[in-house]
Amino acid sequence: MFVWSLHLAGAAVVALTVGGFYSLVYQPLERQQSEAVDRTAQFDLLLVQTGTEGREYRRLRDQAVAIKASVAELRGLLVAPQEEAAYVANLRRIADEVDLEILDTQIGLTKTMATHSQTEVALRCHGSYASICQFLLQAEQFTKIAKLSRLELEAIKNSRGYPIQLTFVLYSEGESHDTKETRGVL
């Protein structure tokens, strides 16, 4: 009986040792391996998403740089406030070159919008059909942003020329109220 109790005690020690090893060593290692496999799968998924999102981010960043360059270029084209007189002087120079007589000029009030300002410049002229066409063609070549908003041409019998009234709208940069731009974000 003593031998059996010795065998039974040995078996209990082996069972406790195996049970302790299983619960204290094997299960935590198995749990860590499972967590490592899950994290690896998450990292693989994140790498795939980051690759796609990274390409999209680079594309959007490049697009934003192009838009900023376009805005800077357009700002360079805008007539600076109070440059209407210089614009009229250029129109007079062109009119002299093409033999168009400017009879009267009027610079209207500046209208301030949220993003820009507009000023109308009205001209009353007289000239031949060819001189009017050449004037309009050269006036369109200005680097400043201006739009011909009104053109009235009259035909007078037995006359060598045509009276014409033109109205140009000059666009200039308005005050920026964009707080992000002042912080350099845009």
JOPE-V102998 format. One record per backbone hydrogen bond with DSSP energy under -1.0 kcal/mol. CO is the residue of the C=O (numbers start at 1). NH is the residue of the N-H. If there is no record, write none. Layout:
CO;NH / CO;NH
//
This chain:
1;5 / 2;6 / 3;7 / 4;8 / 5;9 / 6;10 / 7;11 / 8;12 / 9;13 / 10;14 / 11;15 / 12;16 / 13;17 / 14;18 / 15;19 / 16;20 / 17;21 / 18;22 / 19;23 / 20;24 / 21;25 / 21;26 / 22;27 / 25;29 / 26;30 / 27;31 / 28;32 / 29;33 / 30;34 / 31;35 / 32;36 / 33;37 / 34;38 / 35;39 / 36;40 / 37;41 / 38;42 / 39;43 / 40;44 / 41;45 / 42;46 / 43;47 / 44;48 / 45;49 / 46;50 / 47;51 / 48;52 / 49;53 / 50;54 / 51;55 / 52;56 / 53;57 / 54;58 / 55;59 / 56;60 / 57;61 / 58;62 / 59;63 / 60;64 / 61;65 / 62;66 / 63;67 / 64;68 / 65;69 / 66;70 / 67;71 / 68;72 / 69;73 / 70;74 / 71;75 / 72;76 / 73;77 / 74;78 / 77;145 / 80;83 / 83;87 / 84;88 / 85;89 / 86;90 / 87;91 / 88;92 / 89;93 / 90;94 / 91;95 / 92;96 / 93;97 / 94;98 / 95;100 / 101;126 / 104;124 / 106;122 / 111;118 / 115;174 / 116;113 / 117;172 / 118;111 / 119;170 / 120;108 / 121;168 / 122;106 / 123;166 / 124;103 / 124;104 / 125;164 / 126;101 / 127;162 / 128;132 / 129;133 / 130;134 / 131;135 / 132;136 / 133;137 / 134;138 / 135;139 / 136;140 / 139;142 / 145;171 / 147;169 / 150;167 / 152;165 / 156;159 / 162;127 / 163;154 / 164;125 / 165;152 / 166;123 / 167;149 / 167;150 / 168;121 / 169;147 / 170;119 / 171;79 / 172;117 / 178;182 / 180;185 / 181;184
//
